[in-house]
């Protein structure tokens, strides 16, 4: 006689189908986004995300630690990306005048231009691969499902765009 209170030890049926669908998206989508951005803008999706977050921040400035949290990145990985972006003149780092223990990442005018130039192609790719395949109701469901999963991974959730009128 088996104890039915024991959780299953492997995924089967609908659970397996749901997980395998999500796992496939998690594996296939990042390289597709990277390929488009590399081809059109010469940057990786991670670097685009850094530039985009800075472009949405007050004065184009964020502490590196905040930016690393948004990107779910180590400071080391972010620093390497920041160095590549600095070499292109798109980002500048300097000590935080409010607290010198922190480093600020500042988006340069050239960086603002780079993110503006890269965004239309990125948006078209996101629409083609994800948004255009969903009804409005499915998009809302995906948004809520993604937020729930994100909170399961990290309680504080992730970066969210400011609500209308907050910027």
Buried (B, 14 or more C-beta within 10 A) or exposed (E): EEEEEEEEEEEEEEEEEEEEEEEEEEEEBEEBBBEBBBEBBEBBBBBBBBBBBBBBBEEBBBBBBBBBBBBBBEBEEBBEBBEBBBEBEBBBBEEBEEEEEEBBBBBBEEBBEBBEEBBEBBEEBBEEBBEEEEEEEEBEEEEEEEEEEBEEEEEEEBBEEEEEEEE
